[in-house]
Each structure stands twice: as structure tokens, then as C-alpha cells.
Amino acid sequence: MPGSSRKAPVWLPILVLLIAMSSIQSGASLAKSLFP
């Protein structure tokens, strides 16, 4: 079934979103330490 193979990369945008959120949080904490 081609549908099952197309359903595989569904987690990809979720992974990208998690990486973006973690990078934003680390950037915010870095800015907090730079500018108290």
C-alpha cells in the first residue's frame, strides 16, 4: 500500500517543532543570562 509509506513522515513536522521550541527556549535563557 502506498498510503502507509506516505504516512511515515508524519512525525517529521512534530520533530521540527520540538527542535524549534527547544532552541527558542535555550536562546531565551541565554539572552536572560546575557541581559540580567
DRENPA-3360 file (N, C-alpha, C; in nm, 2 decimals, always signed):
BEGIN
1 = MPGSSRKA = +0.08/-0.12/+0.00/+0.00/+0.00/+0.00/+0.09/+0.13/+0.00 ~ +0.07/+0.21/-0.09/+0.14/+0.34/-0.10/+0.10/+0.44/+0.01 ~ -0.02/+0.42/+0.06/-0.07/+0.51/+0.17/+0.01/+0.50/+0.30 ~ +0.05/+0.37/+0.33/+0.13/+0.36/+0.45/+0.26/+0.42/+0.44 ~ +0.33/+0.42/+0.33/+0.46/+0.48/+0.31/+0.45/+0.63/+0.31 ~ +0.33/+0.68/+0.27/+0.31/+0.83/+0.27/+0.28/+0.88/+0.41 ~ +0.24/+0.78/+0.50/+0.20/+0.82/+0.63/+0.32/+0.82/+0.72 ~ +0.44/+0.77/+0.67/+0.55/+0.76/+0.76/+0.61/+0.89/+0.81;
9 = PVWLPILV = +0.63/+0.99/+0.73/+0.69/+1.11/+0.78/+0.60/+1.21/+0.85 ~ +0.50/+1.16/+0.91/+0.40/+1.24/+0.98/+0.47/+1.30/+1.11 ~ +0.56/+1.23/+1.17/+0.63/+1.27/+1.29/+0.74/+1.38/+1.25 ~ +0.77/+1.40/+1.13/+0.88/+1.49/+1.09/+0.84/+1.64/+1.13 ~ +0.73/+1.69/+1.10/+0.70/+1.83/+1.14/+0.69/+1.84/+1.29 ~ +0.65/+1.73/+1.36/+0.64/+1.74/+1.51/+0.78/+1.74/+1.56 ~ +0.88/+1.67/+1.50/+1.02/+1.67/+1.55/+1.08/+1.81/+1.52 ~ +1.05/+1.87/+1.41/+1.10/+2.00/+1.37/+1.04/+2.10/+1.47;
17 = LLIAMSSI = +0.91/+2.09/+1.51/+0.85/+2.18/+1.60/+0.92/+2.17/+1.74 ~ +0.95/+2.05/+1.78/+1.01/+2.03/+1.91/+1.15/+2.09/+1.92 ~ +1.22/+2.07/+1.81/+1.36/+2.13/+1.80/+1.35/+2.28/+1.80 ~ +1.26/+2.33/+1.73/+1.24/+2.48/+1.72/+1.21/+2.53/+1.86 ~ +1.12/+2.47/+1.93/+1.08/+2.51/+2.07/+1.20/+2.50/+2.16 ~ +1.27/+2.40/+2.16/+1.38/+2.38/+2.25/+1.49/+2.49/+2.22 ~ +1.51/+2.51/+2.09/+1.62/+2.61/+2.05/+1.57/+2.75/+2.09 ~ +1.44/+2.78/+2.09/+1.39/+2.91/+2.13/+1.40/+2.93/+2.28;
25 = QSGASLAK = +1.38/+2.82/+2.35/+1.39/+2.82/+2.50/+1.53/+2.84/+2.54 ~ +1.62/+2.77/+2.47/+1.77/+2.79/+2.51/+1.81/+2.93/+2.47 ~ +1.76/+2.98/+2.36/+1.80/+3.12/+2.32/+1.75/+3.22/+2.42 ~ +1.63/+3.20/+2.47/+1.57/+3.29/+2.57/+1.65/+3.28/+2.70 ~ +1.69/+3.17/+2.75/+1.77/+3.16/+2.87/+1.91/+3.22/+2.85 ~ +1.96/+3.20/+2.73/+2.09/+3.26/+2.70/+2.08/+3.42/+2.70 ~ +1.97/+3.47/+2.65/+1.95/+3.61/+2.65/+1.93/+3.66/+2.79 ~ +1.86/+3.58/+2.87/+1.84/+3.62/+3.01/+1.98/+3.63/+3.09;
33 = SLFP = +2.07/+3.53/+3.06/+2.19/+3.53/+3.13/+2.28/+3.65/+3.07 ~ +2.26/+3.69/+2.95/+2.34/+3.80/+2.89/+2.29/+3.93/+2.94 ~ +2.16/+3.94/+2.94/+2.10/+4.07/+2.99/+2.01/+4.05/+3.11 ~ +2.07/+4.06/+3.23/+2.00/+4.03/+3.35/+1.90/+4.14/+3.39;
% end
